[in-house]
Each structure stands twice: as C-alpha cells, then as structure tokens.
Amino acid sequence: MNPKGVFAIAKREFFSNLKSVRMLILLILFALAVIGSAYGLAVLSTKPGMIPNPEIAEALSMGPNAVLFISASFIAFVGSIAAISISFDSIVKEKLANSLDLLLCRPLSKREILLGKFLGLWGALSLPGIIMLVCAVLSVTNVAGMPSEKMMFGFIVFTVIFFGIFISIQQIFSTISKTLGTAILSGIGIWFLFTLFWTLVPLSIAYLIGMPMETIQTNPEYNLLSSKIDLFSPIGAYERSLGILAGGKGIRPEGIPYWAPFLSLFLWFFIPLLISMEVFHRRTE
Amino acid sequence: MCVIEAQNLTKVFKGFRKSFTAVDSISFRVEKGEVFGFLGPNAAGKTTTIRMISGLSRPTSGRVSVCGYDSILDNVKAKKHIGLIPETPGFYGEMKGIDLLCFYAEFYSLSDRRKKAKELMERIGLDDFTDKKVKTYSHGMKKRLALASSLINDPEILILDEPSTGLDPKGISLFRKLVKDLNNEGVTVFLSSHILSEVEQMCDRVCILNKGKIIAVDSIENLSKKIGMKTQMNVFIDAEGITDNVLDVVRKMSDVLRVEKTGTGINVVCSRNVSPAVNEILVRNRVKVSSIRVTEPSLEEIFLKLTGEQNES
C-alpha cells in the first residue's frame, strides 16, 4: 500500500475538479436543488393549504424531518447527475490523453490509483455538497423548525455516501469506455435507469404477478414489493434509509427490517467501488 | 549483473473471434550499466514488451524481473527502480511543469520534492518554463519533461519507447546527449526504436525483434561479423591506371564476388575484407592507389537482412 501515492492522486483530482467550469455549473444546480427544494418545501410545510396534492401535504405536515426526506428526492435527482458528470471522463480522458501510463508506472497498484481517483472526485463533490446540505438544514430549521439530530446526520452523511455510489458506478463505465461519447452515454443510461426506469420495475412486476392495478398505491403487498425492489437501487436505498430516520406513516418503509436500507446503502457504496477497482485493474492491461 | 531478465515472455491479445500474439516467447537479459537497444519494425511487439517490463501489462505467460523483482508479483517494488518514457507521453496540461514533477515525486518518499523537481527542470533545459502550464509546452519540451518525470526517483533503469518520435534534429541531439550522460552516470538504458541510426549510435547491444519474436541479440559489432559472413562488403579503391588484366586478376581472387568500375577507380564487392590483398596486387602492377575505403554492413543492412530472412521463412 502506498498511501502517499493514493493521497497525491486524490489531491490532484480534488483540486482539478473543484476548479473546473463544470463544478461551477453543478454548484448552481446544487444550490437550486438542495437549498431551493429544502427551503421551498419548508415554506410549503407551514402553509399546507397551498399544496394541491393531499398526500404530499400530509407528509409535509409531519414536520422538518419529512421536509428533509422529501427534499432528498430532489437531491437524488440532481446529485446523481452531478456525480456522473464529474466522473464520466475520469479514466477515459486519461487513456485518450496518454497520461495514464505515467501514472501506472509509479510504485502503486492499479487498484490504489483508482482508489485515489475515487477519493479525489468524491471529495470534490462532497465539499460543496456538504456546504449546500448544511445550508439546506439551516433553512429548514429557520422556516419549519429543527429536524431531529439523527435526521440531520443522516441527511448529510447518506447524501455524501450517495454521491460516492454514483461516482464508483460511473468510474466502472469510464474505465470500460474507449471514447468520451461512450462514457457520457453510459452515464446518461445509469441515471435514466435508476431515476426514471426503476420506478417502473415494481409496477411491472406487480402487473406481471397479477396485482390489481386500480388500487395499487394503497395495496400493502405492493408497498412491500416496492420497498424490497427499492433496495436494489442506490436511490431507493438512500431514500428508504432516510425514511427510516424521518419516521412517519408513508415515509417509513413498510414490511422490511429497519436495518435493510442501511445495509443496502452500505453495500451499494462498497460493491461498485470494489468492482471499479477490479475492472480498472483488469482493463488497464 | 543483470537488471532486466525476460524469460519466455509472451503476450496474446484475445479478440472476439481470433487472438493476436504480440510477443511470442522472448527471452533476453539486460546487464547493469549498458545501453540496450530494442529494435524492430512497426508492430514488432516493442511497446508491448516495454509495458510488460514496466509492470503496466501482465504477460500471458513467461516472466520478467526488474532488479530481481518480478514485474507482476513484486510489481510495486519493481516499479521503484524504473523510469519510463512512453512513446507519446501525456500530461495534465493545466498543471505547471514544476508542480507536475512534484506531483510525480509524491509517489516516492522524497524529502525535498521541490528542490529535486527544480534540479531536473534545469538539467533538461526547461528552467525558464518551470512556472508555465504544461499545455503551453511544445512537443519537444513535453518529451524532455517526460524524461524529467522519469528521473524523479533516480531510477536504475531508464526505459525509452521511441524517444525521437516527433523531435526535430536539435531536439534529438539534445535528448541523446542527456541519455548518454545518464548512462555515463550508471543508469541502465533500455531504448526501443525503429530508427536504426539512433540504435547504432547509442547502444552497446541490440535485440532485434520482428513479429513478436527475437531474431538476434548481440552487440552491433558481433552482429556485423555474423551477418558479414553471409552478406556483401564493399572495398572502394580510388586509383589511376587500372588495366583490364589487373581487373581480371582481382576478379579471380577468392571471396571476390564481382568488381565494378567507378569514376575514380573500382569497387570490389566481396564476402570478406580483401582490401590488403587487392592493394598488394594493385601496387605490384604499378597502379597508383590514392585511397581504399571499406564499408561493412550497417545496422540497417543487418536489420533488413535478418527481418527479411524471417519474413521469407
């Protein structure tokens, strides 16, 4: 193990991404999605009459924990894009620019090189991310009251873990890709799969196994199926973990053990990271 | 003492339908302090071999050790002894030259990285560009920066993959001088090139590779001797008063293949150096000899002969 080498790569990756133009664009998106959604939802939670959807109105009325929980949906949407967009070219760009060989010939393993890159990218996204998340918590506290300590902790820590998951997944595709175009396209595919397509998976399964579609949203069997399937998606694991911390009817996942979303989130963090290290090790032969 | 030892080194790239053997069971040794030339036409397997020596690529079979460390099993230890300059080195353009060297120095436990980086920038003649971003460097400057980055750890072995690619004559000359100086300081140089004159000028021993196989490993002198037996040698004689009778006598000499008249004298094409004997005949026949010049087979001829023979077989 060469921790100095890992740190050197992480540091370079961190600063080069933090100073990049794309980070500036992401900061604007982040500010809108993280602080904007949290503040907006906090304001709405104090004026339930303004919300046309009764389910959301009921959820928001549960207090600041619920506000943070619902704003996490916006964060998942934008956070996954942010993670993908800062990491899609992390490997492929170096391969195309021939700078990878000058890294690979240094005295550290290929897995360590990838770990260094991951840590740098994760840090570069997490630093502004944490600042935004803290601002979001402060704005919710100011408008709707203080969320519970464990919810504030979970809101920040789980979101940072969530960034790491998408960075690892994208690094796998960045390693496999031979062109920047393929890397971008695979990133869009991952984002599409987990943000949009995944919501259709439990519905499709419910339809296939013959659940009545008219009453699907109130069917406890469907809710159980949906909770279980969500554990196989990083967004699902993230939202369900926050749901456990937020508590409340309709927010806390039903029918699954309380530790399952946390375990899923933990596995979603480590498994793609380990796979990305292995893929990088094999693909740079 | 051997610093690089390859044993039955093989690399096969597996494709969707068929495989391609880039390096086919090659074995060679590189001794400490020598300049070892690795010569071959394009796609001979030179870069693939270099990647395996440097631990960048895993051999399909066989092994290679660097300073006694297996390039795969002791990959990290082996890499500590190597400085590599790839054929087309790429850098992080947004970094300053000196910062880039400091970045590479971080991988080694160096006490004063900035001082070392500054020294290297001076050595390669880029001391005026230390604070300039690498993206503003010319191709030649980037090559020199690559040399500096490969020397950051004071390597025992310097591996150069086609170092002259893209350099102008002045750049080539400067680069060769730097490499020669390093070799004089005790650094073993492994030079891969398809430029024969470069290898001829710089290397103590040469390994000729073609289609993934080694076809010869020896010093250029020994290769010349070996190949010289099978190839032609030219003895150019500038002389006045060579008659047809004298030409006939020379033609009948053993080892003389043919005699051609030139504007200033004759060219004796022979299978070994017959210049003393020819000179004796000419002087005996009262021919006024003004100069004798013998051309032995060049590395180019050796290379073409060997690779040509392999291609025919």
Interface residues (C-beta under 8 A of the other chain):
Chain A: N2 K4 G5 F7 A8 R12 S16 E94 A97 N98 S99 L100 D101 L102 L104 C105 R106 P107 L108 S109 T284 E285
Chain B: S54 G55 L56 S57 R58 N75 V76 K77 K79 K80 I82 L84 P86 T88 P89 G90 F91 Y92 E94 M95 F103 Y104 E106 F107 Y108 S109 A146 S149 N153
